[in-house]
Amino acid sequence: MSDYAPGVSPDDIIKITFVVMQNGKPVSKEVSMKRGKFIDCNARGQTKGFTKAAQLYELIVAEKAYEKITDLDNVN
């Protein structure tokens, strides 16, 4: 039995926006990744005691768990 609602797949691409500090300034990053990978990274972050979204962002980047990252502050 799936842990997902009907019509929802772990292979669905989702987009999450993170605001992280870069060169001392807040920067918005849109991360596109598979739903299943996000849930896995989020669960591991919770077991590591992550309390900030930036920590989850760093984990996603370190593990290359993303499909694409867009810097929203530099989009024209």
C-alpha positions as CSV (number, residue, x, y, z in Angstrom):
1,M,0.0,0.0,0.0
2,S,1.3,3.4,-0.9
3,D,1.9,6.2,1.6
4,Y,0.8,8.7,-1.0
5,A,-2.8,9.9,-1.8
6,P,-4.4,8.6,-5.0
7,G,-2.9,10.3,-8.1
8,V,0.3,11.3,-6.1
9,S,3.6,9.7,-6.9
10,P,7.1,9.9,-5.3
11,D,8.4,10.6,-8.8
12,D,6.2,13.8,-9.2
13,I,8.4,16.9,-9.5
14,I,7.7,19.5,-6.8
15,K,9.1,23.0,-6.3
16,I,10.1,24.4,-3.0
17,T,11.3,28.0,-2.4
18,F,14.1,28.5,0.2
19,V,15.5,31.8,1.4
20,V,19.2,31.3,2.2
21,M,22.0,33.7,3.1
22,Q,24.5,34.3,0.3
23,N,27.3,36.8,0.8
24,G,25.5,38.2,3.8
25,K,22.2,38.8,1.9
26,P,19.0,36.8,1.7
27,V,18.6,35.0,-1.6
28,S,15.5,33.1,-2.8
29,K,16.2,29.7,-4.4
30,E,13.5,27.6,-6.1
31,V,14.4,23.9,-5.9
32,S,12.8,21.4,-8.3
33,M,13.0,17.8,-7.1
34,K,11.1,14.5,-6.9
35,R,8.6,14.4,-4.1
36,G,10.0,11.1,-2.7
37,K,13.5,12.6,-2.5
38,F,12.2,15.6,-0.7
39,I,10.3,13.5,1.9
40,D,13.5,11.4,2.4
41,C,15.7,14.4,2.9
42,N,13.2,16.1,5.2
43,A,13.0,13.0,7.4
44,R,16.8,12.7,7.6
45,G,17.0,16.4,8.5
46,Q,14.5,15.9,11.3
47,T,16.5,13.0,12.7
48,K,19.6,15.2,12.6
49,G,17.8,17.9,14.6
50,F,17.5,20.4,11.8
51,T,15.5,23.4,12.9
52,K,16.0,25.7,9.9
53,A,15.0,25.4,6.3
54,A,18.5,26.5,5.2
55,Q,19.9,23.3,6.8
56,L,17.5,21.3,4.7
57,Y,18.5,23.2,1.6
58,E,22.2,22.5,2.3
59,L,21.4,18.8,2.7
60,I,19.6,18.7,-0.6
61,V,22.4,20.5,-2.4
62,A,25.1,18.4,-0.8
63,E,23.4,15.2,-1.8
64,K,22.5,16.5,-5.3
65,A,19.0,15.4,-4.6
66,Y,17.5,18.2,-6.8
67,E,16.6,18.2,-10.5
68,K,17.2,22.0,-10.9
69,I,17.8,25.0,-8.7
70,T,16.8,28.5,-9.9
71,D,18.1,31.7,-8.3
72,L,14.8,33.7,-8.2
73,D,16.6,37.0,-7.4
74,N,18.4,36.9,-10.8
75,V,15.4,36.0,-13.0
76,N,14.5,38.7,-15.5
